[in-house]
């Protein structure tokens, strides 16, 4: 994986004229039981590459990892008058119903995102 990351950073730098200042990684196909193991393995590899390539900068680039879980069984509704209807496309549920210890200083939090309308 480290070689792929190095090539991606090099390609970005060749096209943009500088290295990226932020990394956003969307990781799909990771079940709840494997999340910690995947992050413990992949994030150190990324940090190692960053350390090698960004050794002259005072502040390393920020890393954001989004682990995507699909095929969930939770269903959400909003009340319109006396009826329950689907929430609007793109609705984010980020409190009360999610696993969250209330301490986001560790940078870890969960949220649900309702699907976007495809019509």
C-alpha distances in whole Angstrom, upper triangle without the diagonal:
4,5,5,6,9,10,11,13,14,15,17,19,20,21,22,23,22,18,18,20,18,15,16,13,15,14,16,17,17,20,22,22,18,17,18,16,13,13,14,10,8,11,11,7,8,12,11,10,13,15,14,15,18,20,23,23,25,23,19,18,19,16,17,16,18,17,20,22,24,27,29,32,34,36,37,41,43,47,49,52,53,50,46,44,40,39,38,35,32,34,32,33,32,34,37,35,31,30,30,32,33,31,29,29,25,24,24,26,26,28,29,29,31,30,31,34,34,37
4,5,5,6,9,10,11,12,14,15,16,18,20,21,21,19,16,16,18,17,14,16,14,17,16,19,20,20,23,24,24,20,20,19,17,15,14,15,12,9,11,10,6,7,10,8,6,10,12,11,11,14,16,19,20,22,21,17,16,17,15,17,16,19,19,22,25,27,30,31,35,36,39,40,43,45,48,50,54,55,52,48,46,42,41,40,37,34,35,33,34,33,35,38,37,33,31,31,32,34,31,29,28,25,24,24,27,27,29,31,31,33,33,33,37,36,39
4,5,5,6,9,10,10,12,14,15,16,18,20,20,19,16,16,19,18,16,18,16,18,18,20,22,22,25,27,27,23,23,23,21,18,18,18,15,13,14,14,10,10,13,11,9,12,14,12,12,15,17,20,21,24,23,19,18,20,18,20,19,21,22,24,27,29,32,34,37,38,41,42,45,47,50,52,56,57,54,50,48,44,42,41,38,35,37,35,37,35,38,41,39,36,34,34,36,37,35,32,31,29,27,27,30,30,32,33,33,35,34,34,37,36,40
4,5,5,6,9,10,10,12,14,15,17,18,19,18,15,15,18,17,14,15,13,15,15,17,19,20,23,26,26,22,21,22,20,17,17,18,15,12,14,14,11,10,13,13,10,13,15,14,13,16,19,21,22,24,23,19,18,19,16,18,17,19,19,21,24,26,29,31,35,36,38,39,42,44,47,49,53,54,51,47,44,41,39,38,34,32,34,32,34,33,36,39,37,34,33,33,34,36,34,31,30,28,26,26,28,28,29,30,29,32,30,31,34,33,36
4,5,5,6,9,10,11,12,14,16,16,17,15,12,12,14,13,11,12,11,14,14,17,19,20,23,25,25,22,20,21,19,16,15,17,14,11,11,12,9,7,10,10,7,9,12,12,11,13,16,18,18,21,19,15,14,15,13,15,14,17,18,20,23,25,29,30,34,35,37,37,41,42,46,48,51,52,49,46,43,40,38,37,33,30,32,30,32,31,34,37,35,32,31,30,32,33,31,28,27,25,23,23,25,26,27,29,28,31,30,30,33,32,36
4,5,5,6,9,10,11,12,14,15,15,14,11,12,14,15,13,15,15,17,18,21,23,23,27,28,29,25,24,24,22,19,19,19,17,14,14,14,11,9,11,10,7,9,11,10,8,11,14,16,17,20,19,15,14,16,15,17,18,20,22,24,27,29,33,34,38,38,40,41,44,46,49,51,55,56,53,49,47,43,41,40,36,33,36,34,35,34,37,40,39,35,34,34,35,36,33,30,29,27,25,26,28,29,31,32,31,34,33,33,36,35,39
4,5,5,6,9,10,10,12,14,15,14,12,13,16,16,14,16,15,18,19,21,23,24,28,30,30,27,25,26,25,21,21,22,19,16,17,17,14,12,15,14,11,12,15,13,11,14,17,19,19,22,21,18,17,19,17,19,19,21,23,24,27,29,33,34,38,39,41,41,44,46,49,51,55,56,53,49,47,43,41,39,36,33,36,34,36,35,38,41,40,37,36,36,37,38,36,33,32,30,28,28,30,31,32,33,32,34,33,32,35,34,37
4,5,5,6,9,10,11,12,13,12,10,10,13,13,11,13,12,15,16,19,21,22,26,28,29,25,24,25,24,20,19,21,19,15,16,17,14,12,14,15,11,12,15,14,12,14,17,19,19,22,20,17,15,16,15,16,17,18,20,22,25,27,30,32,36,36,38,38,41,42,46,47,51,52,49,46,43,39,38,36,32,30,32,31,33,32,35,38,37,34,33,33,35,35,33,30,30,28,25,26,27,28,29,29,28,31,29,29,32,31,34
4,5,5,6,9,10,10,11,9,6,7,10,11,10,13,13,16,18,21,24,24,28,29,30,27,25,25,25,21,20,21,20,16,15,16,14,11,13,13,9,9,13,12,9,11,14,15,15,18,17,14,12,14,14,16,17,19,21,23,27,29,32,34,37,38,39,39,42,43,47,48,52,53,51,47,45,41,39,37,34,31,33,31,33,32,35,38,37,34,33,33,34,35,32,29,28,27,24,25,27,28,29,30,29,32,31,31,33,33,36
4,5,5,6,9,10,10,9,8,10,13,14,14,16,17,20,21,24,27,27,31,33,34,30,28,29,28,24,23,25,22,19,19,19,16,14,16,15,11,12,14,13,10,12,15,16,16,20,19,16,15,17,17,20,20,23,25,27,30,32,35,37,41,41,42,43,45,47,50,51,55,56,54,51,48,44,42,40,37,34,36,35,37,36,39,42,41,38,37,37,38,38,36,33,32,30,28,29,31,32,33,34,33,35,34,33,36,35,38
4,5,5,6,9,10,10,9,10,14,15,14,16,17,19,21,23,26,27,31,33,34,30,29,30,29,25,24,26,24,20,20,21,18,16,18,18,14,15,18,16,13,15,18,19,19,22,21,19,17,19,18,20,21,23,25,26,29,31,34,36,40,40,41,41,44,45,49,50,53,55,52,49,46,42,40,38,35,32,35,34,36,35,39,42,41,38,37,37,39,39,37,33,33,31,29,30,31,32,32,33,31,34,32,31,33,32,35
4,5,5,6,8,7,7,7,11,12,12,14,15,17,20,22,26,27,30,32,33,30,28,29,28,25,24,25,24,20,20,21,18,15,17,18,14,14,17,16,13,14,17,18,17,20,19,16,14,16,16,18,19,21,23,24,28,29,33,35,38,38,39,39,42,43,46,47,51,52,50,47,44,40,38,36,32,29,32,31,33,32,36,39,38,35,35,35,36,36,34,31,30,29,26,27,29,30,30,31,29,31,30,29,32,31,34
4,5,5,5,5,5,7,11,13,13,16,18,21,23,26,29,30,33,35,36,33,30,31,30,27,26,27,25,22,21,22,20,16,18,18,14,13,16,15,11,12,15,15,15,18,17,16,14,16,17,19,21,23,26,27,31,33,36,38,42,42,43,42,45,46,49,50,54,55,53,50,47,43,41,39,35,33,35,34,36,35,38,42,41,38,38,37,38,38,36,32,31,30,28,29,31,32,33,34,32,35,33,33,35,34,37
4,6,6,7,9,11,14,16,17,19,20,23,25,28,31,32,35,37,38,35,33,34,33,30,28,30,28,25,24,25,22,19,21,21,17,17,19,18,14,15,18,18,18,22,21,19,18,20,21,23,24,26,29,30,33,35,38,40,44,44,45,45,47,48,51,52,56,57,55,52,49,45,43,40,37,34,37,36,39,38,41,45,44,41,41,40,42,41,39,36,35,34,31,33,34,35,35,36,34,37,35,34,36,35,38
4,6,8,10,11,14,16,16,18,20,22,24,27,30,31,35,37,38,35,33,34,34,30,29,31,29,25,25,26,24,21,22,23,19,18,21,20,17,18,21,21,20,23,22,20,18,20,21,22,24,25,28,29,32,33,37,38,42,42,43,42,45,45,49,49,53,55,52,49,46,43,40,38,34,32,35,34,37,36,40,43,42,39,40,39,41,41,39,35,35,34,31,32,33,34,34,34,32,34,33,31,33,32,35
4,6,8,9,12,14,15,17,19,21,24,27,30,31,35,36,38,35,32,33,33,30,28,30,29,25,24,25,24,20,21,22,19,17,20,20,16,16,19,19,17,20,19,18,16,18,19,21,23,24,27,28,32,33,37,38,42,41,42,42,43,44,47,48,51,53,51,48,45,42,39,37,33,31,33,32,35,34,38,41,41,38,38,37,39,38,37,33,32,32,29,30,32,32,32,33,31,34,32,31,33,32,35
4,7,10,12,15,16,19,21,24,27,30,33,34,37,38,40,37,34,35,35,32,30,31,30,26,25,26,24,21,21,22,19,17,19,18,15,14,17,16,16,19,18,17,16,19,20,22,25,27,30,31,35,36,40,41,45,44,45,45,47,47,50,51,55,57,54,52,49,45,42,40,37,34,37,35,38,37,40,44,43,41,40,39,41,40,38,34,33,33,30,32,34,35,35,36,34,37,36,34,37,36,39
4,7,9,12,14,17,19,22,25,28,31,32,35,36,38,34,32,32,32,29,27,28,27,24,22,23,21,18,18,19,16,14,16,15,12,11,14,13,12,15,15,14,12,15,17,19,22,24,27,29,33,35,38,39,43,43,44,43,45,46,49,50,53,55,53,50,47,44,41,39,36,33,35,34,36,35,38,41,41,38,38,36,38,37,35,31,30,29,27,29,31,32,33,34,33,35,35,34,36,36,39
4,6,9,10,14,16,19,22,25,28,28,32,33,34,31,28,28,28,25,23,24,23,20,18,19,17,14,14,15,12,10,13,13,9,8,12,12,11,14,13,11,9,12,14,16,19,21,24,26,30,32,36,37,40,40,41,41,43,44,47,48,52,54,51,48,46,42,39,37,35,31,33,32,34,32,35,39,38,35,35,33,35,34,32,28,27,26,24,26,28,29,30,32,31,33,33,32,35,35,38
4,6,7,10,13,16,19,22,25,26,29,30,31,28,25,26,26,23,21,23,22,18,16,18,17,13,13,15,13,10,13,14,11,10,14,14,12,14,12,10,7,9,11,13,15,18,21,23,27,29,32,33,37,36,38,37,39,40,43,45,48,50,48,45,42,38,36,34,31,28,30,28,30,28,31,35,35,32,31,30,31,31,29,25,24,23,21,23,24,26,26,28,27,30,29,29,32,32,35
4,7,10,13,17,19,23,26,26,29,29,31,28,25,25,26,23,20,22,22,19,16,17,17,13,13,15,14,10,13,15,12,10,13,13,10,12,9,8,5,7,9,12,15,17,21,23,27,29,33,33,37,36,37,36,39,39,42,44,47,49,47,44,41,38,35,33,31,27,29,27,29,27,30,33,33,30,30,28,29,28,26,22,21,21,18,21,22,24,25,27,26,29,29,29,32,32,35
4,7,10,13,16,19,23,23,26,26,28,25,22,22,23,20,17,19,20,16,14,16,16,12,12,15,14,11,14,16,14,12,16,16,13,14,11,9,5,5,6,8,11,13,17,19,23,25,29,29,33,32,33,33,35,36,39,41,44,46,43,40,38,35,32,30,27,24,25,23,25,23,26,30,29,26,26,25,26,25,23,20,19,18,15,17,19,21,21,23,23,26,26,26,29,30,33
4,6,10,12,16,19,19,22,23,24,22,19,19,20,17,14,17,17,13,11,14,13,9,11,14,12,10,14,15,14,13,16,18,16,17,13,11,7,6,5,6,8,11,14,16,20,22,26,27,30,30,31,31,34,35,38,40,43,45,42,39,37,33,31,29,26,23,24,22,24,22,25,29,28,25,24,23,25,25,23,19,19,18,15,16,18,19,20,22,21,24,24,24,28,28,31
4,7,10,13,16,16,19,20,22,20,17,18,19,16,14,16,17,13,12,15,15,11,13,16,15,14,17,19,17,17,20,22,19,20,17,14,10,8,6,5,6,7,11,13,16,19,23,23,27,26,27,27,30,31,35,36,40,41,39,35,33,29,27,26,23,19,21,19,21,19,23,26,25,22,22,21,23,23,21,18,18,17,14,14,15,16,17,18,17,20,20,21,24,25,28
4,6,10,13,13,16,17,19,17,14,15,16,13,11,14,14,10,10,13,13,10,13,16,15,14,17,19,18,18,21,23,21,22,19,16,13,11,8,6,5,6,8,10,14,16,20,21,25,25,26,27,30,31,35,37,40,41,39,35,33,29,27,26,23,20,21,19,21,20,23,26,24,21,21,21,23,23,22,19,20,18,14,14,15,15,16,17,17,20,20,20,24,24,28
4,6,10,11,14,15,18,15,13,15,16,12,12,15,15,12,12,16,15,13,16,19,18,18,21,23,22,22,25,27,25,26,23,20,16,14,11,9,6,5,6,7,11,13,16,17,21,21,23,24,27,28,32,34,38,38,36,32,30,26,24,23,20,17,19,17,19,18,21,24,22,19,19,20,22,23,22,19,21,19,15,14,15,14,14,15,14,17,16,17,21,21,25
4,7,7,11,12,14,12,10,12,13,9,9,13,13,10,11,15,14,13,16,19,18,19,22,23,23,23,26,29,27,28,25,21,19,16,13,11,7,6,5,6,9,11,15,16,20,21,23,24,27,29,33,35,39,39,36,33,30,27,25,25,22,19,21,19,20,19,22,24,22,19,18,19,22,23,23,20,21,19,16,15,15,14,15,15,15,18,18,19,23,23,26
4,6,9,11,14,11,10,14,14,11,12,16,15,13,15,18,18,17,20,22,22,22,25,27,26,27,30,32,31,32,28,25,22,20,16,14,11,8,6,5,7,8,12,13,17,18,21,22,25,28,32,34,37,37,34,31,29,25,24,24,21,19,20,19,19,19,22,24,22,19,19,20,23,25,25,22,24,22,19,17,16,15,15,15,15,16,16,18,21,21,24
4,6,10,11,10,10,13,13,10,13,16,15,14,16,19,19,19,22,24,23,25,27,29,29,30,32,35,34,34,31,28,25,23,19,17,13,12,8,7,7,8,11,13,16,18,20,23,26,29,33,35,38,38,35,31,29,26,25,26,23,21,22,21,21,21,24,25,22,20,19,21,24,26,26,24,26,23,21,18,18,16,17,16,17,18,17,20,23,22,26
4,7,8,6,6,10,10,8,10,13,13,12,14,17,17,18,20,22,23,24,26,28,28,29,31,34,33,33,30,27,24,22,18,16,12,11,7,7,7,10,12,13,16,18,21,23,26,29,33,35,39,38,36,32,30,27,26,27,24,22,23,21,20,20,22,23,21,18,17,19,21,23,23,22,23,20,19,16,16,14,16,16,17,19,19,22,25,25,29
4,5,5,6,10,10,10,12,14,15,15,17,20,20,21,23,25,26,27,29,31,31,32,34,37,35,36,33,29,27,25,21,19,15,13,9,9,7,9,11,11,14,16,19,21,25,28,32,34,37,37,34,30,29,26,25,27,24,23,23,21,20,20,21,22,19,16,15,17,20,23,23,22,24,21,20,16,16,14,15,15,17,19,20,23,26,26,30
4,5,5,8,10,10,12,14,15,16,17,20,21,21,23,25,27,27,29,31,32,32,34,37,35,35,32,29,27,24,21,18,15,13,10,10,8,11,12,11,14,15,19,21,24,27,31,34,37,36,34,30,29,26,25,27,25,23,22,20,19,18,19,19,17,14,12,14,16,19,20,19,21,18,18,14,14,12,14,15,17,19,20,24,27,28,31
4,6,7,8,10,12,13,14,16,17,19,21,22,23,25,27,28,29,31,32,33,35,38,36,36,33,30,28,26,22,20,17,16,12,13,12,14,15,15,17,18,22,24,28,31,34,37,40,39,37,33,32,29,29,30,29,27,26,24,22,21,22,22,20,17,14,17,18,21,22,21,23,20,19,16,16,15,18,18,21,23,24,27,30,31,35
4,6,5,6,9,10,11,12,14,16,17,18,20,22,23,24,26,28,29,30,31,35,33,33,30,27,26,23,20,18,15,14,11,12,12,14,16,16,19,20,24,26,30,32,36,39,42,41,39,35,34,31,30,31,29,27,27,24,23,22,23,24,22,18,16,18,20,23,22,21,23,19,19,16,16,16,18,19,21,23,24,27,30,31,34
4,6,5,6,9,10,11,12,14,16,16,18,20,21,22,24,26,27,27,29,32,30,31,27,24,23,20,16,15,11,11,8,10,10,14,16,16,18,19,23,24,28,30,34,37,40,40,37,34,32,29,28,29,27,24,24,21,20,19,21,22,20,16,14,15,17,20,19,18,19,16,15,12,13,12,15,17,19,21,22,25,28,29,33
4,6,5,6,9,10,11,12,15,16,16,18,20,21,22,25,26,26,28,31,29,29,26,23,22,20,16,15,12,13,11,13,14,17,20,19,22,22,26,27,31,33,36,39,42,42,40,36,35,32,31,32,30,27,27,24,23,20,22,23,21,18,15,15,16,19,18,17,18,14,14,12,13,14,17,19,21,24,26,28,32,33,36
4,6,5,6,9,10,12,13,15,16,17,19,21,22,24,25,26,27,31,30,30,27,24,23,21,17,17,14,15,12,15,15,19,21,21,24,25,28,30,33,36,39,42,45,45,43,39,38,35,33,34,32,29,29,27,26,24,25,26,25,21,18,19,20,23,22,21,21,17,17,15,17,17,20,22,24,27,28,30,34,34,38
4,5,5,6,8,10,11,12,14,16,17,18,20,22,23,24,26,29,28,28,25,22,21,19,15,14,11,12,10,13,14,17,19,20,23,24,27,29,32,35,38,41,44,44,42,38,37,33,32,32,30,27,28,25,25,23,25,27,25,21,19,20,21,23,22,21,21,18,17,15,17,17,19,21,22,25,25,28,31,31,35
4,5,5,6,8,10,10,12,14,15,16,18,20,21,21,23,26,25,25,22,19,18,15,12,11,9,10,9,13,14,18,21,21,24,25,27,29,32,34,38,41,44,44,42,38,36,33,31,32,29,26,27,24,23,21,23,25,24,20,18,18,19,21,19,17,18,14,13,12,14,15,18,20,21,25,25,27,31,31,35
4,6,6,7,9,11,11,13,15,16,17,19,21,21,22,26,25,25,22,19,19,17,14,14,12,14,13,16,18,21,24,24,27,27,31,32,35,37,41,44,47,47,45,41,40,37,35,35,33,30,30,27,27,24,26,27,26,22,20,20,20,22,20,19,19,15,15,14,17,18,21,23,25,28,29,31,35,35,39
4,6,6,7,9,11,11,13,15,16,18,19,20,22,25,25,25,23,19,19,18,15,15,13,15,14,17,19,22,25,25,28,29,32,34,37,39,43,46,49,49,47,43,41,38,36,37,34,31,32,29,29,27,29,30,29,25,23,23,23,26,24,22,22,18,18,17,19,20,23,25,26,29,30,32,35,35,39
4,6,5,6,9,10,11,13,14,16,17,18,20,23,22,23,21,17,16,15,12,12,10,13,12,15,17,21,24,24,28,28,31,32,36,38,42,44,47,48,45,42,40,36,35,34,32,29,30,27,27,25,28,30,28,25,23,23,24,26,24,21,21,18,17,16,19,19,22,24,24,27,27,29,33,33,36
4,5,5,6,9,10,11,12,14,15,16,18,21,19,20,17,14,13,12,9,10,9,12,12,16,18,22,25,25,29,29,32,32,36,37,41,43,47,47,45,41,40,36,34,34,31,28,29,26,26,24,26,29,27,24,22,21,22,23,21,19,18,15,14,14,17,18,21,23,24,27,28,29,33,33,37
4,5,5,6,9,10,10,12,14,15,16,19,19,19,17,14,14,13,11,13,12,16,16,20,22,25,28,29,32,32,35,36,39,41,45,47,50,51,49,45,43,40,38,38,35,32,33,30,30,27,29,32,31,27,25,24,24,26,23,21,20,17,16,17,20,22,24,27,28,31,32,33,37,37,41
4,5,5,6,9,10,11,13,14,15,19,19,20,18,14,14,14,12,14,13,16,17,20,22,25,29,29,33,33,36,37,40,42,46,48,52,52,50,46,44,41,39,38,35,32,33,31,31,29,32,34,33,29,27,26,27,29,26,24,23,20,19,19,22,24,26,28,29,32,32,33,36,36,40
4,5,5,6,9,10,11,12,14,17,16,18,15,12,11,11,9,11,11,14,16,19,22,25,28,29,32,33,35,36,39,40,44,46,50,51,48,45,42,39,37,36,33,30,31,29,29,27,30,33,32,28,26,26,26,27,25,22,21,19,17,18,21,22,24,26,27,30,30,31,34,34,38
4,5,5,6,9,10,10,11,15,14,15,13,9,9,10,9,12,12,16,18,21,24,27,31,31,34,34,37,37,40,42,45,48,51,52,50,46,44,41,38,38,35,32,33,30,30,28,30,33,32,29,27,25,26,27,24,21,20,17,16,18,21,23,25,28,28,32,32,33,36,37,40
4,5,5,6,9,10,11,14,14,16,15,11,12,14,12,15,16,19,20,24,27,30,33,34,37,37,40,40,44,45,49,51,54,55,53,49,47,44,42,41,38,35,36,33,34,32,34,36,36,32,30,29,29,30,27,25,23,21,20,21,24,26,29,31,32,35,35,36,39,39,43
4,5,5,6,8,10,13,14,16,15,11,11,13,12,15,16,19,21,24,27,30,33,34,37,38,40,41,44,45,49,51,54,55,53,49,47,44,41,40,37,34,36,33,34,32,35,37,37,33,31,30,31,32,29,26,25,23,21,23,26,27,29,31,31,34,34,35,38,38,41
4,5,5,5,8,11,10,12,11,7,8,10,10,14,15,19,21,24,27,30,33,34,38,38,40,40,43,44,48,49,53,54,52,48,46,43,40,39,36,33,34,32,33,31,33,36,36,32,30,29,30,30,27,24,23,21,19,21,24,26,28,30,30,34,34,34,37,37,41
4,6,5,6,9,10,11,11,8,10,12,13,16,18,21,23,27,30,33,36,37,40,40,42,43,46,47,50,52,56,57,55,51,49,46,43,42,40,36,37,34,35,33,35,38,38,34,32,31,31,31,28,26,23,21,21,23,26,28,30,33,33,37,37,37,41,41,45
4,6,6,9,11,13,13,11,12,15,15,19,20,24,25,28,32,34,38,39,42,42,45,45,48,49,53,55,58,59,57,54,52,48,46,44,42,38,40,37,38,36,38,41,41,37,35,34,34,35,32,29,27,25,24,26,29,31,33,36,36,39,39,39,42,42,46
4,6,8,9,12,12,10,11,14,15,18,20,23,25,28,31,34,38,38,42,42,44,44,47,48,52,54,57,58,56,53,50,47,44,43,40,37,38,36,37,35,38,41,40,37,36,34,35,35,32,29,28,26,24,26,29,31,33,35,35,38,37,37,41,40,44
4,6,6,9,9,7,8,12,13,17,19,23,25,28,32,34,38,39,42,42,44,44,46,47,51,52,56,57,55,52,50,46,43,42,39,36,37,35,36,34,36,40,39,36,35,33,33,33,30,27,25,24,23,25,28,30,32,34,34,37,37,37,40,41,44
4,6,8,10,8,11,15,16,20,22,26,28,31,34,37,41,41,45,45,47,47,49,50,54,55,59,60,58,55,53,49,47,45,43,39,40,38,39,36,39,42,42,38,37,35,35,35,31,29,26,25,24,27,30,32,34,37,37,40,40,41,44,44,47
4,7,9,9,12,16,18,22,24,28,30,33,37,40,43,44,47,47,48,48,51,51,55,56,60,61,59,56,54,51,48,46,44,40,41,39,40,38,40,43,43,40,39,37,37,36,33,30,28,27,26,29,32,34,36,39,38,42,42,42,45,45,48
4,6,7,9,13,15,19,22,25,28,31,35,37,41,41,45,44,46,45,48,48,51,53,56,58,56,53,51,48,45,43,41,37,38,36,37,34,37,40,40,37,36,34,34,33,30,27,25,24,23,26,29,31,33,36,36,39,39,39,42,43,46
4,7,10,12,16,19,22,25,28,31,35,38,42,41,45,44,45,45,47,47,51,52,55,57,56,52,51,47,44,43,41,37,38,35,36,33,35,39,39,36,35,32,32,31,28,25,22,22,22,25,28,31,32,35,35,39,40,40,43,44,47
4,7,9,12,15,19,22,25,28,31,34,38,38,41,40,42,41,43,44,47,49,52,53,52,49,47,44,41,39,37,33,34,31,33,30,32,35,36,32,31,29,29,28,25,22,19,19,18,21,24,27,29,32,32,35,36,36,39,40,43
4,7,9,13,16,19,22,25,28,32,35,35,39,38,40,39,42,42,46,47,51,52,50,47,45,42,39,38,35,32,33,30,31,28,31,34,34,31,29,27,28,27,24,21,19,18,17,20,22,25,27,30,30,33,34,34,37,38,41
4,7,10,13,16,19,22,26,29,32,32,36,35,37,36,39,39,43,44,48,49,47,44,42,39,36,34,32,28,29,27,28,26,28,32,32,28,28,26,26,26,23,20,18,17,15,18,20,23,24,27,26,30,30,30,34,34,38
4,7,10,13,16,19,23,26,29,29,33,32,33,33,35,36,39,41,44,46,44,41,39,35,32,31,29,25,26,23,25,22,25,28,28,25,24,22,23,22,20,16,15,14,12,14,17,19,21,23,23,27,27,28,31,32,35
4,7,10,13,16,19,22,26,26,29,29,31,30,33,34,38,40,43,44,42,39,37,33,31,30,27,24,25,22,23,21,23,26,26,23,22,20,21,21,19,16,15,13,11,12,15,17,18,21,21,25,25,26,29,30,34
4,7,10,13,16,19,23,23,26,25,27,27,29,30,34,36,39,41,38,35,33,30,27,26,24,20,21,18,19,17,20,23,23,19,18,17,19,19,17,14,14,12,9,10,12,13,15,17,17,21,21,22,26,27,31
4,6,10,13,16,20,20,23,23,25,25,28,29,33,35,39,40,37,34,32,28,26,25,23,20,20,18,18,17,19,22,21,18,17,16,18,19,18,14,15,13,10,9,11,12,13,15,16,19,20,21,25,26,29
4,6,10,13,16,16,20,19,21,21,24,26,30,32,35,36,34,30,28,25,22,22,20,16,17,14,15,14,17,20,18,15,15,15,18,18,18,15,16,14,11,10,10,9,10,12,12,16,16,18,21,22,26
4,7,10,13,13,17,17,20,20,24,26,30,32,35,36,33,30,28,24,22,23,20,17,18,15,16,15,18,20,18,14,14,15,18,19,19,16,18,16,13,11,11,9,11,12,12,15,16,18,22,23,26
4,6,10,11,14,15,17,18,21,24,27,30,33,33,30,27,25,21,20,20,17,15,16,14,14,14,17,19,17,14,14,16,19,21,21,18,21,19,16,13,12,10,10,10,10,13,13,15,18,19,23
4,7,7,11,12,14,16,20,22,26,28,32,32,29,25,23,20,19,20,17,16,16,14,14,15,17,19,16,13,13,16,19,21,22,20,23,20,18,15,13,10,10,9,10,12,13,16,19,19,23
4,5,9,11,13,15,18,21,25,27,30,30,27,23,21,18,17,18,16,15,16,15,15,16,19,20,17,15,16,19,22,24,25,23,26,24,21,18,17,13,12,10,10,11,11,14,16,17,20
4,7,9,11,14,17,21,24,26,29,29,25,22,20,17,17,19,17,16,17,16,16,18,20,21,17,16,17,20,24,25,27,26,29,27,25,21,19,16,14,12,12,12,12,15,17,17,20
4,6,8,11,15,18,22,24,27,27,24,20,18,16,16,18,16,16,16,15,14,15,17,17,13,13,14,17,21,23,24,23,27,25,23,20,17,13,12,10,11,11,12,16,18,19,22
4,6,10,13,17,20,23,25,24,21,18,17,15,16,18,17,18,17,16,15,17,18,17,13,13,15,19,22,24,26,25,29,27,25,22,19,15,14,12,13,12,14,17,19,20,23
4,7,10,14,17,20,22,21,19,15,15,12,13,16,16,16,14,13,11,14,14,14,10,11,13,16,20,21,24,23,27,26,24,21,17,14,12,9,11,11,13,16,18,20,23
4,7,11,13,16,19,18,15,11,11,9,10,13,13,14,12,13,11,14,15,14,11,13,16,19,22,23,26,25,29,28,26,23,19,16,13,10,11,9,12,15,16,18,21
4,7,10,13,16,16,13,9,9,7,7,10,11,12,10,11,9,12,13,13,10,12,16,18,22,22,25,24,28,27,25,23,19,16,13,10,10,8,11,14,15,18,20
4,7,9,12,12,9,6,5,5,6,9,12,13,11,12,11,15,15,14,13,15,19,21,24,24,27,26,30,30,28,26,22,19,16,13,13,10,13,15,16,19,20
4,6,10,10,8,6,5,6,6,9,12,13,11,12,12,15,15,15,14,17,21,22,25,24,27,27,30,31,29,27,23,20,17,14,14,12,15,16,16,20,21
4,6,7,6,5,6,9,9,12,15,17,14,16,15,18,18,17,17,20,23,25,28,27,30,29,33,34,32,30,26,24,20,18,18,16,18,19,19,23,23
4,6,5,6,7,10,10,12,15,18,15,18,18,21,21,20,20,23,27,28,31,30,33,32,36,37,35,33,29,26,23,21,20,17,19,20,19,22,22
4,6,8,10,13,14,16,19,21,19,21,21,24,23,23,23,26,29,31,33,32,35,35,38,39,37,36,32,29,26,24,23,21,23,23,23,26,25
4,7,10,13,15,17,21,23,20,23,22,25,24,23,22,26,29,31,33,32,36,36,39,40,38,36,33,30,27,24,24,22,24,25,24,27,27
4,6,10,12,15,18,20,18,21,20,23,23,22,21,24,28,30,32,32,35,35,38,39,37,35,31,28,25,22,22,19,21,21,21,24,23
4,7,9,12,15,17,15,17,17,20,20,19,18,21,24,26,29,29,32,31,35,36,34,31,27,24,21,18,18,15,17,19,18,21,22
4,6,9,12,15,13,16,15,19,20,20,18,21,24,26,29,29,32,31,35,35,32,30,27,23,20,17,16,13,14,15,15,18,18
4,6,9,11,10,13,13,17,18,18,16,18,22,24,27,27,30,29,32,32,30,27,24,21,17,14,12,9,11,12,11,15,15
4,7,8,6,9,10,14,15,16,15,17,20,22,25,24,27,26,29,30,27,25,21,18,15,12,10,7,10,11,11,15,16
4,6,6,9,11,15,17,19,17,19,22,23,27,26,28,26,30,30,27,25,22,19,16,13,10,8,9,8,9,12,13
4,6,9,12,15,18,20,18,19,22,23,27,26,28,26,29,29,26,24,21,18,15,12,8,6,6,5,6,9,11
4,6,10,12,16,18,17,17,20,21,24,23,25,22,25,26,22,21,18,15,12,9,6,5,6,5,8,11,14
4,7,10,12,15,14,14,17,18,22,21,23,21,24,24,21,20,16,14,10,8,6,5,8,9,11,15,17
4,6,9,12,11,11,14,15,18,17,19,17,20,21,18,16,13,10,7,6,5,7,10,11,14,17,20
4,6,8,7,8,11,12,15,15,17,16,19,20,17,15,11,9,6,5,6,8,12,14,17,20,23
4,7,7,6,9,9,12,11,13,12,15,16,14,12,8,7,4,6,9,11,15,17,20,23,26
4,6,6,8,8,10,9,12,12,15,16,15,13,10,8,7,9,12,14,18,20,23,26,29
4,6,8,9,11,10,14,14,18,18,18,15,12,11,10,11,14,16,20,22,25,28,30
4,7,9,12,12,15,16,19,19,18,15,12,9,9,9,12,14,17,20,23,26,28
4,6,9,10,13,13,16,16,15,12,8,6,6,8,11,14,17,20,23,26,29
4,7,9,11,11,15,14,13,10,7,6,8,10,14,17,20,23,26,28,32
4,5,7,8,11,11,11,8,6,6,9,12,16,19,22,24,28,30,33
4,5,8,10,10,11,9,8,10,13,16,19,22,25,28,31,34,37
4,6,9,10,11,10,9,11,13,16,19,22,25,28,31,34,37
4,5,7,8,8,9,12,14,18,21,24,27,29,33,35,38
4,5,5,6,6,10,12,16,18,22,25,26,30,32,36
4,5,8,10,13,16,20,22,25,28,29,33,35,39
4,6,9,12,15,19,21,25,27,29,33,35,38
4,7,10,13,16,18,22,24,26,29,31,35
4,7,10,14,16,20,22,24,28,30,33
4,7,11,13,17,19,21,25,27,31
4,7,10,13,16,19,22,24,28
4,7,10,13,15,19,21,24
4,6,10,12,16,18,21
4,6,9,12,15,18
4,7,9,12,15
4,6,9,12
4,6,9
4,6
4
